[in-house]
Amino acid sequence: MDFAYSARARHYLERLQAFMAEEVMPAEPLYRQQLVHGPDWRQWRQPPIMEQLKAKAKAAGLWNLFLPEAGYGPGLSNADYAPLAELTGRTPMAPEIFNCNAPDTGNMEVLVKYGSAAQQQTWLKPLLAGEIRSAFCMTEPGVASSDATNMQATATIEGDEVVLNGRKWWSSGIGHPHCKVVIFMGLTDPGADKHRQHSMVLAPLETPGIEIERMLPVFGAYDGPFGHGEVRFTNVRLPLDAIIAGPGRGFEIAQGRLGPGRIHHCMRVIGAAERALELLCRRASSRVAFGQPLARLGGNPDVVANSRMAIEQARLLTLKAAWMMDTVGVKGAMSEISQIKVVAPGMAQQVIDAAIQLHGGAGLSDDFALTALYAYARVLRIADGPDEVHRKLIAKLEYRKQYAASGQPA
C-alpha cells in the first residue's frame, strides 16, 4: 500500500486548503452569529452566509467530493477523499458548504446505488445540487437500536400502497428548513429471514401523518439548523414505488450506506482533532502560569506528544480502510472500517478534551469551537453503531481469520 496521496488528491487538496483558509474559516464567527438557536426548529433559518459559501464552492468545482461514482462529482476514490474530508472536519459548518454533510451523503449514496430513475430524478437530483436537505429515520426510542433487528416501526404493504407507522428519534437533519424528504426504515415482512424483513421508503416530509414532535438537545445544544428530531409516523400512505429497490432490501441497503458513511465521519473527526491540537499548542505557548509557559508546565509536553502520535495512528488506519474499500470493497474492509470507527472518535475525544483542559474556562465556552468539536467526537462513539457493536464485529472477524489460518472449525 502506498500512503502517498495521488496527484489527483493533491490537486484537490491544494484547492480545498486555499478555499478553507480564504473563505470558510474567516466566516465561522458570522455563521455562528446568524444561527437561530433554541428548541423550536420551526423558527430555524439557514444562515445566509451558508448559501453564499455553497455557491462559491460549487463555482470552484469543490462540490459532491464524497461520491466515488463518476458523473456525480469529481469521482474521487475513498483514499483520495480522505484528506479532503479531514480538512472539512476542522469546523462543523464546512461539510454542508461542499455538499458533503451527513446524513445527505448517505442518502445520496443510497439513491445512486439503489434508487429508481424516478426516485433519482425527484430526490437525488436536487440533493446533488444542494437545493434540498434530507433525513434518515432508523433509530427508535423504545428499543435498543444498536441491534437493528429490534426495530418496531412498520412499512406494511397494503394493495398498491406502503403504510408507515412508528416512532423514530435521532433523525438528524430533519429540523433543517430545507429538509424535504426522509428515508424511513421499517418492518415489512416479520416472517422472512431476519435480514430480509425490512424496507427503506422515501417519504416526503409534508406527507400527512408525519409529525415532528421535538428536537433532541446534545449536551444542551440543539444543533441548528439541522437538529436531531423525534418523529411520529401515523398511517403514512405512500405509493409502492416509494420503496427503495423493492420490499425486504432494507438491511442490504443499510450495509451499503453505512460503510462509506462511517469512514467519512472518521476522516472528519481527525480534522477536528488536528484543529484542537493546534489550538492547544497555540494556547500553551501564549499563556504563562507559575512563572513558566503552559507548554512546559506539568505533563503538558506528554499531552502534546501523545496527541500527535494518536492522530497519526488514526490517520494511517483511516487511509488503510479507505484503500481497502477502493481495492476489495466494503465487505472486504468490514473489520478495518469498524476498527477506525472505534479508534478515531475515541482519539479525537481525548485530544479535544486535553485542549479544553489546557484552555481552562475559555475551553468550556464557544469562543474556540472546542465544545462543538468535542460533542461531535463523543456523539460518534454512538452514532452509526456504538463502540461495543463494532468491537464485537472486529472480534468475530478476527476469530474467523485465526480459525481459518489454523485449520480449526470456526
Wavefront OBJ file of the C-alpha trace (Angstrom):
o trace
v 0.000 0.000 0.000
v 1.268 3.468 -0.947
v 0.418 6.057 1.701
v 1.315 8.995 -0.566
v -1.652 10.996 -1.821
v -2.280 10.638 -5.526
v -1.649 13.555 -7.893
v -5.414 13.979 -8.192
v -5.876 14.080 -4.427
v -3.068 16.638 -4.065
v -4.682 18.797 -6.754
v -7.987 18.929 -4.896
v -6.271 19.205 -1.517
v -4.405 22.360 -2.544
v -7.597 23.938 -3.862
v -9.602 22.961 -0.801
v -6.909 24.208 1.602
v -6.976 27.605 -0.091
v -10.783 27.753 -0.030
v -10.926 26.762 3.635
v -8.317 29.380 4.577
v -9.743 32.209 2.468
v -13.485 31.617 2.648
v -14.603 29.116 5.284
v -12.611 29.706 8.470
v -12.938 33.527 8.347
v -16.728 33.093 8.008
v -17.114 30.818 11.035
v -17.897 33.630 13.539
v -20.528 35.144 11.222
v -22.115 31.725 10.647
v -22.472 31.236 14.406
v -23.974 34.717 14.765
v -26.561 34.022 12.068
v -27.723 30.737 13.583
v -31.118 30.770 15.292
v -30.886 28.705 18.472
v -33.466 27.082 20.721
v -35.746 24.032 20.754
v -38.353 25.426 18.326
v -36.999 24.222 14.981
v -39.868 25.985 13.198
v -38.028 29.241 13.864
v -34.714 27.987 12.495
v -33.360 29.598 9.331
v -30.488 28.766 7.047
v -27.698 31.292 7.781
v -27.367 33.484 4.640
v -23.589 33.086 4.687
v -24.013 29.337 4.150
v -25.815 29.759 0.823
v -23.188 32.263 -0.287
v -20.367 29.859 0.539
v -22.155 26.954 -1.135
v -22.444 28.947 -4.346
v -18.731 29.777 -4.219
v -17.763 26.160 -3.547
v -19.901 24.905 -6.417
v -18.431 27.501 -8.774
v -14.934 26.442 -7.676
v -15.648 22.786 -8.509
v -15.388 21.738 -4.850
v -18.754 20.003 -4.797
v -20.006 16.457 -4.082
v -16.434 15.390 -3.375
v -17.559 12.325 -1.409
v -19.101 10.322 -4.262
v -16.664 7.898 -5.920
v -19.101 7.179 -8.754
v -18.223 9.090 -11.915
v -20.813 11.510 -13.219
v -21.993 12.801 -9.839
v -18.925 14.804 -8.893
v -15.176 14.575 -9.459
v -15.296 10.789 -8.939
v -12.596 10.641 -6.265
v -11.689 7.339 -4.666
v -12.204 6.855 -0.932
v -8.458 7.199 -0.393
v -8.401 10.435 -2.408
v -11.358 11.840 -0.483
v -9.867 11.076 2.961
v -7.565 14.135 3.263
v -10.313 16.377 1.861
v -12.852 15.173 4.409
v -10.243 15.674 7.131
v -9.937 19.335 6.160
v -13.707 19.844 6.322
v -13.758 18.321 9.812
v -11.942 21.358 11.203
v -15.239 23.225 11.596
v -18.797 21.871 11.900
v -20.034 24.270 9.209
v -17.710 23.075 6.425
v -19.257 19.795 5.194
v -22.506 21.459 4.077
v -20.573 24.110 2.151
v -19.226 21.389 -0.158
v -22.476 19.332 -0.138
v -20.631 16.630 1.801
v -22.632 16.597 5.036
v -24.343 13.676 6.727
v -27.000 12.358 6.528
v -27.403 13.722 2.987
v -24.217 11.993 1.816
v -25.510 8.592 2.909
v -28.932 9.240 1.441
v -27.403 10.301 -1.869
v -25.244 7.169 -1.910
v -28.365 5.067 -1.387
v -30.156 6.751 -4.281
v -27.123 6.476 -6.568
v -26.765 2.734 -5.898
v -30.344 1.630 -5.325
v -32.724 4.380 -6.440
v -35.032 4.036 -9.428
v -34.825 6.508 -12.291
v -37.908 8.298 -10.942
v -36.508 8.432 -7.393
v -33.238 9.803 -8.681
v -34.981 12.470 -10.724
v -37.264 13.549 -7.876
v -34.851 13.402 -4.933
v -31.268 12.660 -5.947
v -31.022 15.461 -8.485
v -31.970 18.295 -6.056
v -29.847 16.734 -3.290
v -26.814 16.671 -5.563
v -27.476 20.313 -6.402
v -27.707 21.233 -2.706
v -31.206 22.633 -3.254
v -32.827 20.463 -0.560
v -31.752 18.526 2.534
v -32.884 15.132 3.843
v -33.016 12.979 6.969
v -32.621 9.298 7.814
v -35.163 7.684 10.159
v -33.908 4.402 11.594
v -33.208 4.682 15.347
v -36.171 4.156 17.690
v -36.725 5.267 21.312
v -38.474 2.124 22.514
v -35.808 -0.480 21.699
v -32.041 -0.984 21.758
v -31.400 0.305 18.267
v -27.776 -0.885 18.243
v -29.463 -4.150 17.151
v -31.498 -3.055 14.155
v -33.457 -6.322 14.142
v -35.254 -4.915 17.218
v -36.986 -2.361 15.008
v -40.708 -1.984 15.766
v -41.766 0.664 13.234
v -43.520 -0.865 10.241
v -43.644 -0.333 6.488
v -46.629 -2.515 5.627
v -47.744 -3.187 2.072
v -51.487 -2.706 1.537
v -52.514 -3.131 -2.081
v -50.693 -0.548 -4.161
v -49.520 1.401 -1.109
v -46.934 1.120 1.630
v -48.119 2.337 5.045
v -45.635 3.660 7.620
v -46.266 3.538 11.363
v -43.969 4.034 14.345
v -41.769 6.488 16.147
v -38.188 7.373 15.284
v -35.679 9.603 17.004
v -32.184 10.989 16.478
v -33.384 11.668 12.943
v -30.509 14.007 12.134
v -31.162 16.807 9.680
v -34.934 16.764 9.989
v -35.016 20.231 11.575
v -33.308 21.919 8.637
v -35.590 24.427 6.916
v -34.597 22.862 3.563
v -35.337 19.263 4.624
v -37.906 17.868 2.180
v -37.637 14.076 2.360
v -36.724 11.307 4.785
v -35.650 7.729 4.283
v -37.701 5.592 6.673
v -36.657 2.047 7.592
v -39.396 -0.238 8.843
v -40.539 -3.836 9.235
v -42.373 -5.179 6.174
v -42.392 -8.997 6.496
v -41.865 -10.433 10.013
v -41.939 -13.964 8.595
v -38.991 -13.531 6.252
v -35.334 -14.165 7.025
v -34.296 -11.627 9.678
v -32.224 -9.644 7.181
v -34.995 -9.645 4.552
v -37.792 -8.331 6.771
v -37.220 -4.590 6.436
v -37.658 -1.968 3.737
v -36.448 1.567 3.147
v -39.033 4.064 1.970
v -38.746 7.608 0.636
v -41.278 9.783 2.481
v -41.765 13.458 1.581
v -41.745 15.388 4.850
v -45.044 17.096 4.005
v -46.896 13.745 3.730
v -49.940 13.563 6.069
v -49.200 11.538 9.195
v -45.581 12.651 9.651
v -45.246 14.722 12.821
v -42.005 16.143 14.197
v -42.619 16.054 17.951
v -39.418 17.705 19.174
v -35.718 18.246 18.620
v -33.331 16.463 20.968
v -30.530 18.524 22.531
v -26.978 17.194 22.582
v -25.127 18.440 25.687
v -27.723 21.215 25.896
v -27.391 22.366 22.259
v -29.959 21.729 19.535
v -27.528 21.605 16.609
v -29.445 24.012 14.410
v -30.163 24.343 11.596
v -30.044 20.524 11.201
v -31.263 19.170 14.520
v -31.956 15.634 15.704
v -35.686 15.014 15.739
v -38.151 12.666 17.371
v -40.723 11.890 14.711
v -44.048 10.062 14.766
v -45.358 8.277 11.663
v -49.100 7.562 11.807
v -50.694 5.745 8.851
v -48.410 7.494 6.397
v -49.581 6.239 2.993
v -47.252 6.277 0.011
v -47.241 4.552 -3.387
v -45.282 1.308 -3.661
v -42.711 2.986 -5.883
v -41.600 4.958 -2.807
v -39.855 1.780 -1.584
v -36.168 1.851 -2.458
v -35.094 -1.179 -4.546
v -38.233 -3.112 -3.517
v -39.553 -4.639 -0.274
v -37.244 -6.543 2.055
v -33.958 -4.950 0.982
v -33.574 -2.536 3.899
v -30.633 -4.317 5.571
v -28.820 -4.776 2.303
v -29.142 -1.052 1.604
v -28.166 -0.148 5.173
v -24.892 -2.059 4.921
v -24.077 -0.390 1.610
v -24.913 3.001 3.129
v -23.140 2.741 6.455
v -19.683 1.639 5.290
v -18.796 4.866 3.465
v -20.726 6.992 5.964
v -18.775 5.585 8.896
v -15.396 6.222 7.355
v -16.388 9.751 6.257
v -17.085 10.583 9.906
v -13.686 9.167 10.888
v -11.940 11.280 8.261
v -13.657 14.438 9.508
v -13.069 13.780 13.190
v -9.318 13.528 12.532
v -9.541 17.076 11.189
v -11.347 18.092 14.379
v -8.530 16.583 16.442
v -5.890 18.386 14.345
v -7.566 21.727 14.933
v -7.842 21.023 18.660
v -4.127 20.194 18.856
v -3.259 23.402 17.007
v -5.366 25.419 19.435
v -3.811 23.580 22.373
v -0.248 24.369 21.226
v -1.107 27.982 20.486
v -2.607 28.423 23.942
v 0.248 26.603 25.631
v 2.847 28.865 24.052
v 0.968 32.113 24.735
v -0.013 31.693 28.399
v 2.180 31.733 31.494
v 1.362 30.170 34.868
v 3.570 29.790 37.945
v 6.384 31.577 36.157
v 6.619 29.449 33.049
v 4.755 28.883 29.768
v 1.954 26.324 29.914
v 3.853 24.415 27.224
v 6.449 23.428 29.842
v 4.156 23.058 32.825
v 3.469 19.683 34.384
v 2.764 16.899 31.945
v 1.783 19.164 29.045
v 4.709 18.066 26.811
v 3.497 14.476 27.195
v -0.040 15.567 26.338
v 1.143 17.145 23.092
v 3.331 14.179 22.162
v 0.638 11.621 22.915
v -1.918 13.623 20.936
v 0.355 13.796 17.899
v 1.040 10.056 17.986
v -2.629 9.202 18.403
v -3.692 11.401 15.474
v -1.042 9.901 13.199
v -2.049 6.348 14.108
v -5.721 7.065 13.481
v -4.973 8.720 10.145
v -2.956 5.738 8.932
v -5.726 3.313 9.886
v -8.269 5.527 8.143
v -6.192 5.552 4.975
v -5.792 1.774 5.120
v -9.548 1.278 5.493
v -10.233 3.698 2.623
v -7.645 1.947 0.444
v -9.228 -1.426 1.165
v -12.685 -0.100 0.294
v -11.276 1.007 -3.054
v -9.473 -2.274 -3.737
v -11.554 -5.068 -2.171
v -14.868 -3.320 -1.498
v -16.838 -2.510 1.651
v -17.393 -6.169 2.550
v -13.675 -6.919 2.414
v -12.910 -3.880 4.575
v -15.528 -4.508 7.259
v -13.027 -5.104 10.060
v -10.917 -2.065 9.174
v -13.995 0.171 8.902
v -15.172 -0.960 12.341
v -11.662 -0.582 13.769
v -11.354 3.030 12.690
v -14.936 3.743 13.772
v -13.843 2.819 17.316
v -10.381 4.369 17.181
v -10.929 7.776 15.535
v -13.762 9.203 17.689
v -12.110 7.963 20.889
v -8.804 9.509 19.867
v -10.454 12.808 18.950
v -12.396 12.915 22.195
v -9.159 12.602 24.182
v -7.260 15.193 22.137
v -10.101 17.718 22.211
v -10.618 17.134 25.938
v -6.931 17.887 26.504
v -7.294 21.111 24.525
v -10.319 22.105 26.591
v -8.426 21.392 29.801
v -5.450 23.494 28.802
v -7.706 26.410 27.794
v -9.250 26.414 31.258
v -12.582 28.196 31.497
v -12.237 29.501 27.951
v -12.285 25.927 26.683
v -15.798 25.471 28.051
v -17.113 28.456 26.095
v -17.974 28.667 22.414
v -15.108 31.066 21.703
v -12.755 28.351 20.435
v -15.198 25.834 18.855
v -13.798 23.138 21.152
v -17.124 22.319 22.773
v -18.761 21.696 19.386
v -15.845 19.547 18.240
v -15.925 17.578 21.498
v -19.658 16.952 21.192
v -19.156 15.705 17.632
v -16.445 13.259 18.691
v -18.464 11.989 21.656
v -21.604 11.509 19.583
v -19.669 9.448 17.034
v -18.917 6.826 19.669
v -22.642 6.030 19.482
v -23.770 7.189 16.033
v -23.501 4.703 13.131
v -23.095 1.870 15.620
v -21.759 2.138 19.190
v -18.195 1.127 20.002
v -19.359 -2.145 21.546
v -21.086 -3.321 18.351
v -18.014 -2.576 16.262
v -15.722 -4.343 18.751
v -17.991 -7.392 18.578
v -17.750 -7.459 14.775
v -13.964 -6.976 14.835
v -13.604 -9.903 17.244
v -15.927 -12.108 15.179
v -13.949 -11.467 12.005
v -10.656 -11.977 13.843
v -11.760 -15.333 15.239
v -12.861 -16.370 11.757
v -9.478 -15.397 10.293
v -7.491 -17.101 13.050
v -9.504 -20.313 12.856
v -9.125 -20.388 9.078
v -5.351 -19.981 9.396
v -5.107 -22.807 11.951
v -7.441 -25.176 10.130
v -9.807 -25.370 13.106
v -13.574 -25.170 12.648
v -14.982 -21.692 13.359
l 1 2 3 4 5 6 7 8 9 10 11 12 13 14 15 16 17 18 19 20 21 22 23 24 25 26 27 28 29 30 31 32 33 34 35 36 37 38 39 40 41 42 43 44 45 46 47 48 49 50 51 52 53 54 55 56 57 58 59 60 61 62 63 64 65 66 67 68 69 70 71 72 73 74 75 76 77 78 79 80 81 82 83 84 85 86 87 88 89 90 91 92 93 94 95 96 97 98 99 100 101 102 103 104 105 106 107 108 109 110 111 112 113 114 115 116 117 118 119 120 121 122 123 124 125 126 127 128 129 130 131 132 133 134 135 136 137 138 139 140 141 142 143 144 145 146 147 148 149 150 151 152 153 154 155 156 157 158 159 160 161 162 163 164 165 166 167 168 169 170 171 172 173 174 175 176 177 178 179 180 181 182 183 184 185 186 187 188 189 190 191 192 193 194 195 196 197 198 199 200 201 202 203 204 205 206 207 208 209 210 211 212 213 214 215 216 217 218 219 220 221 222 223 224 225 226 227 228 229 230 231 232 233 234 235 236 237 238 239 240 241 242 243 244 245 246 247 248 249 250 251 252 253 254 255 256 257 258 259 260 261 262 263 264 265 266 267 268 269 270 271 272 273 274 275 276 277 278 279 280 281 282 283 284 285 286 287 288 289 290 291 292 293 294 295 296 297 298 299 300 301 302 303 304 305 306 307 308 309 310 311 312 313 314 315 316 317 318 319 320 321 322 323 324 325 326 327 328 329 330 331 332 333 334 335 336 337 338 339 340 341 342 343 344 345 346 347 348 349 350 351 352 353 354 355 356 357 358 359 360 361 362 363 364 365 366 367 368 369 370 371 372 373 374 375 376 377 378 379 380 381 382 383 384 385 386 387 388 389 390 391 392 393 394 395 396 397 398 399 400 401 402 403 404 405 406 407 408 409 410
